[in-house]
Amino acid sequence: MMPALANAAEVRPRLNLTGRLDATRTIPAALVTPTMAENIGPGSHLLIDIPNEGTFGCTANFVWASGNTRYLGAAGHCFIPASATATHGPGANYNASGVVVRVCVSNCSFGGETGFTVTGNLVELGAVAYARQTAASGDIGNDFGVVAIPSSFAPLVRASMPVFGGPTGTDTVTQGELVCHYGNGVVVGETFATMARVGVGGGSNQASWTGVLAAAPGDSGSAVETCDADATGAHGRGAAGILTHLGVSDQGVVFGTTVARAIAMASEAGLALSIVLP
């Protein structure tokens, strides 16, 4: 079943942190201990500084590879100003060379705090290699971006989804099927009991997916997996999509870009992306 997106009233759920209390520390790679090695991957907290726009909070999706370089994914709108279209490809009108992306590697506390005091130890990632947040066909299904992971951080890369595990491959969101998600929305831990959430798929087409999942600003860019459930809980299976928009339609309250569409989009920047599996 294809998602009905035409009547959706959607918003991009990146979180504007400009002017908020920032209690983080950006630390050099030499100070990161081996116990922190699981902290660059799906579900990681991202802080993005966009020149003349502000500081924004998003959630990382999957670890990607193109050639020998590893990338961390998010929503494209996490990396570029609201007025921009893309860094590469049709309509490209933004140079992201000044954008600074940091990822929290330990003691992270972003979502789930009413006052949203940001705490944790962060490391600075490399250049934004690609970002797009809209196209002639609209926003949903055209929102994806990646930032390079410096090779010095290779020991810190974690390809598996927190709590759920996986992915073991790629998949698509099917109507009525369980989907799993982990994100850093602002009310997670208060209104929502946990950063790890299970919902129901609403369907997908080649470019976009939809589903019923608890989500909030700060969840932008996060990974969505298909999952299976047994007596011990839900377990991640296939990398299916990127959460990019909140809204309401007849088939779901969250929307995003499919993994297949994300791979096709990144080719605009000459990237041949594939998901790095655990």
Residue pairs with C-beta under 8 A, 6 or more apart in sequence:
1 174
1 175
1 202
1 203
1 251
2 203
2 204
2 205
3 202
3 203
3 204
3 205
3 208
3 209
3 210
3 249
3 251
3 252
3 255
4 210
4 249
4 250
4 251
5 138
5 140
5 141
5 208
5 210
5 249
5 255
7 249
7 250
8 140
8 245
8 247
8 248
8 249
8 255
9 247
9 248
10 139
10 140
10 245
10 246
10 247
10 255
11 245
11 246
11 247
12 75
12 77
12 82
12 133
12 139
12 143
12 220
12 244
12 245
13 185
13 215
13 216
13 217
13 218
13 219
13 220
13 243
13 244
13 245
13 246
14 48
14 56
14 57
14 58
14 75
14 77
14 78
14 217
14 218
14 220
14 221
15 56
15 57
15 58
15 116
15 185
15 186
15 217
15 218
15 220
16 54
16 55
16 56
17 47
17 54
17 55
17 56
17 57
17 116
17 118
18 54
18 55
18 56
20 55
20 116
20 117
20 118
21 115
21 116
21 117
21 118
22 55
22 118
23 117
23 118
23 119
24 47
24 102
24 104
24 118
24 119
24 120
24 121
24 122
25 120
25 121
25 122
26 102
26 121
26 122
26 123
26 124
27 105
27 121
27 122
27 123
28 123
29 123
29 150
29 152
29 153
32 105
32 106
32 121
32 123
32 153
32 156
34 155
35 106
36 105
36 106
36 121
36 156
37 155
37 156
37 157
37 158
38 156
38 158
39 103
39 104
39 105
39 106
39 108
39 156
39 158
40 60
40 63
40 72
40 103
40 105
40 123
40 149
40 153
40 156
40 157
40 158
41 60
41 62
41 63
41 72
41 157
41 158
41 159
41 160
42 60
42 61
42 62
42 63
42 158
42 159
42 160
42 161
42 162
42 182
42 222
42 223
43 59
43 60
43 161
43 162
43 182
43 183
43 184
43 195
43 222
43 223
44 59
44 60
44 72
44 103
44 104
44 105
45 57
45 59
45 60
45 103
45 104
45 108
45 110
45 120
45 184
46 57
46 58
46 59
46 60
46 72
46 74
46 78
46 101
46 102
46 103
46 104
46 221
47 55
47 56
47 57
47 101
47 102
47 103
47 104
47 118
47 122
48 55
48 56
48 57
48 58
48 78
48 79
48 99
48 100
48 101
48 102
49 55
49 99
49 100
49 101
49 102
50 56
50 79
50 80
50 81
50 99
51 98
51 99
52 81
53 81
53 82
56 78
57 110
57 118
57 184
57 217
57 218
58 74
58 75
58 78
58 184
58 218
58 220
58 221
58 222
59 74
59 182
59 183
59 184
59 185
59 218
59 219
59 220
59 221
59 222
59 243
60 72
60 73
60 74
60 103
60 221
60 222
60 223
61 72
61 73
61 74
61 221
61 222
61 223
61 242
61 243
62 73
62 159
62 167
62 223
62 239
62 259
62 275
62 276
63 70
63 71
63 72
63 73
63 149
63 157
63 158
63 159
63 275
63 276
64 70
64 71
64 72
64 73
64 146
64 266
64 273
64 274
64 275
64 276
65 71
65 273
65 274
65 275
65 276
66 266
66 271
66 272
66 273
66 274
67 272
69 148
69 149
69 151
70 148
70 149
70 151
70 154
70 157
70 276
71 129
71 146
71 147
71 148
71 149
71 271
71 273
72 103
72 125
72 146
72 147
72 149
73 144
73 145
73 146
73 221
73 223
73 242
73 262
74 145
74 146
74 147
74 220
74 221
74 242
75 133
75 143
75 144
75 145
75 220
75 221
75 242
75 243
75 244
75 257
76 86
76 130
76 131
76 132
76 133
76 142
76 143
76 144
76 145
76 244
76 265
77 131
77 133
77 143
77 145
77 220
77 244
78 131
78 145
78 220
78 221
79 87
79 96
79 99
79 101
79 128
79 131
79 145
79 147
80 86
80 87
80 94
80 96
80 99
80 128
80 131
80 133
80 145
81 94
84 93
84 94
84 133
85 91
85 92
85 93
85 94
85 132
85 133
85 134
85 135
86 92
86 93
86 94
86 131
86 132
86 133
86 134
86 135
86 268
87 94
87 95
87 96
87 128
87 130
87 131
87 132
87 145
87 269
88 130
88 132
88 268
88 269
88 270
89 132
89 265
89 268
89 269
90 135
90 136
90 268
91 135
91 136
92 268
94 131
96 127
96 128
96 131
97 127
97 128
99 128
100 124
101 124
101 125
101 128
101 147
102 122
102 123
102 124
102 125
103 122
103 123
103 125
104 110
104 120
104 121
104 122
105 120
105 121
105 122
105 123
105 156
106 120
106 121
107 119
107 120
107 121
108 119
108 120
108 121
109 117
109 118
109 119
109 120
110 116
110 118
110 119
110 120
110 184
110 218
111 183
111 184
111 185
111 186
111 187
111 188
111 189
111 195
111 216
111 218
112 186
112 187
112 188
112 189
112 190
112 195
113 186
113 189
113 190
114 190
116 186
123 153
123 156
125 147
125 148
125 149
125 150
125 153
126 147
126 148
126 149
126 150
127 147
127 148
128 145
128 146
128 147
128 148
129 146
129 147
129 148
129 266
129 269
129 271
130 144
130 145
130 146
130 265
130 266
130 268
130 269
130 271
131 144
131 145
131 146
132 142
132 143
132 144
132 145
132 265
132 268
133 139
133 142
133 143
133 145
134 142
134 143
135 142
137 207
139 244
139 245
140 207
140 208
140 244
140 245
140 255
140 256
140 257
141 205
141 207
141 208
141 257
141 258
141 261
142 207
142 257
142 261
142 265
143 242
143 244
143 245
143 256
143 257
144 242
144 244
144 257
144 261
144 262
144 265
144 266
145 221
146 266
146 271
146 273
149 157
157 276
158 278
159 276
159 277
159 278
160 166
160 236
160 278
161 167
161 180
161 182
161 223
161 225
161 236
162 182
162 195
162 196
163 180
163 182
163 194
163 195
163 196
164 180
164 182
164 196
164 225
164 227
164 234
164 235
164 236
165 235
165 236
165 278
166 180
166 225
166 227
166 235
166 236
166 237
166 238
166 239
166 278
167 225
167 236
167 237
167 238
167 239
167 275
167 277
167 278
168 236
168 237
168 238
168 277
168 278
169 237
169 238
169 239
169 277
170 238
170 239
170 240
170 259
170 260
170 275
171 225
171 226
171 237
171 238
171 239
171 240
172 204
172 209
172 226
172 238
172 240
172 258
172 260
173 179
173 201
173 202
173 203
173 204
173 209
173 210
173 211
173 224
173 226
173 240
173 241
173 258
174 201
174 203
174 204
174 226
175 201
175 202
175 203
175 251
176 200
176 201
177 200
177 201
177 226
178 198
178 199
178 200
178 201
178 226
178 227
178 228
178 229
178 234
179 198
179 199
179 200
179 201
179 211
179 213
179 224
179 225
179 226
179 227
179 240
180 196
180 197
180 198
180 199
180 224
180 225
180 226
180 227
180 234
180 236
181 196
181 197
181 198
181 199
181 213
181 215
181 219
181 222
181 223
181 224
181 225
181 243
182 195
182 196
182 197
182 222
182 223
183 195
183 197
183 215
183 218
183 219
183 222
183 243
184 195
184 218
184 219
184 222
185 192
185 195
185 214
185 215
185 216
185 217
185 218
185 219
186 216
186 217
186 218
187 216
188 194
188 195
188 216
188 218
188 219
189 195
191 216
192 214
192 216
197 213
197 214
197 215
198 227
198 229
198 234
199 211
199 212
199 213
199 214
199 254
200 211
200 212
201 209
201 210
201 211
201 226
201 252
202 209
202 210
202 211
202 212
202 251
202 252
203 209
203 210
203 251
204 210
204 240
204 241
204 258
205 258
206 258
206 260
206 261
207 257
207 258
207 261
208 255
208 256
208 257
208 258
208 261
209 224
209 240
209 241
209 255
209 256
209 257
209 258
210 249
210 251
210 252
210 254
210 255
210 256
211 224
211 252
211 253
211 254
212 252
212 253
212 254
213 224
213 243
213 252
213 253
213 254
215 243
215 246
215 253
215 254
216 246
217 246
219 243
220 243
220 244
221 242
221 243
221 244
222 242
222 243
223 239
223 241
223 242
223 243
224 240
224 241
224 242
224 243
224 256
225 236
225 237
225 238
225 239
225 240
226 236
226 237
226 238
226 240
227 234
227 235
227 236
227 237
228 234
228 235
228 237
229 235
239 259
239 275
240 258
240 259
241 256
241 257
241 258
241 259
242 256
242 257
242 259
242 262
243 254
243 255
243 256
244 255
244 256
244 257
245 254
245 255
245 256
246 253
246 254
246 255
247 253
247 254
247 255
249 255
257 265
259 275
262 273
263 273
263 274
266 272
266 273
